[in-house]
Amino acid sequence: MEPYQRARNIKTLWVLILFGLAYSGLLHYHRTLTGRNEMDGIISVLLGLYICSHPAANVVDMLFFKRSDRRLFSSRWFAVLWVAFNMFVLLIGWIVIFMGTTRFFSKGD
């Protein structure tokens, strides 16, 4: 096993989706979580960047580092589903980042 080899972990991606949706829901229904828009924005952007880092790393690993390994996916269809799922997690991360940046630059209520 290579030292930098990352396993495809669907559970981690599901947990990231849940964190992103939960934080976005809390931020949407409660006007502020910390009492300051700037702090909510900073937390949201950092959480969104963390959420986006995992699927981005998975896709980069798949495209560049493991392209010669045919055993990764049993069919091309599973490879397409894996990339689509990673793009969905990336979209959730972008939504969290967008909510954070709009919160960061919005004026206090």
TAWO-V140078 format. One record per residue. N is the residue number from 1. RES is the residue in one letter. SS is DSSP state (helix for helix, strand for strand, loop for the rest). Layout:
[[N/RES/SS] [N/RES/SS]]
//
This chain:
[[1/M/loop] [2/E/loop] [3/P/loop] [4/Y/loop] [5/Q/loop] [6/R/loop] [7/A/loop] [8/R/loop] [9/N/loop] [10/I/helix] [11/K/helix] [12/T/helix] [13/L/helix] [14/W/helix] [15/V/helix] [16/L/helix] [17/I/helix] [18/L/helix] [19/F/helix] [20/G/helix] [21/L/helix] [22/A/helix] [23/Y/helix] [24/S/helix] [25/G/helix] [26/L/helix] [27/L/helix] [28/H/helix] [29/Y/helix] [30/H/loop] [31/R/loop] [32/T/loop] [33/L/loop] [34/T/loop] [35/G/loop] [36/R/loop] [37/N/helix] [38/E/helix] [39/M/helix] [40/D/helix] [41/G/helix] [42/I/helix] [43/I/helix] [44/S/helix] [45/V/helix] [46/L/helix] [47/L/helix] [48/G/helix] [49/L/helix] [50/Y/helix] [51/I/helix] [52/C/helix] [53/S/helix] [54/H/helix] [55/P/helix] [56/A/helix] [57/A/helix] [58/N/helix] [59/V/helix] [60/V/helix] [61/D/helix] [62/M/helix] [63/L/helix] [64/F/helix] [65/F/helix] [66/K/loop] [67/R/loop] [68/S/loop] [69/D/loop] [70/R/loop] [71/R/loop] [72/L/loop] [73/F/loop] [74/S/loop] [75/S/loop] [76/R/helix] [77/W/helix] [78/F/helix] [79/A/helix] [80/V/helix] [81/L/helix] [82/W/helix] [83/V/helix] [84/A/helix] [85/F/helix] [86/N/helix] [87/M/helix] [88/F/helix] [89/V/helix] [90/L/helix] [91/L/helix] [92/I/helix] [93/G/helix] [94/W/helix] [95/I/helix] [96/V/helix] [97/I/helix] [98/F/helix] [99/M/helix] [100/G/helix] [101/T/helix] [102/T/helix] [103/R/helix] [104/F/helix] [105/F/helix] [106/S/loop] [107/K/loop] [108/G/loop] [109/D/loop]]
//
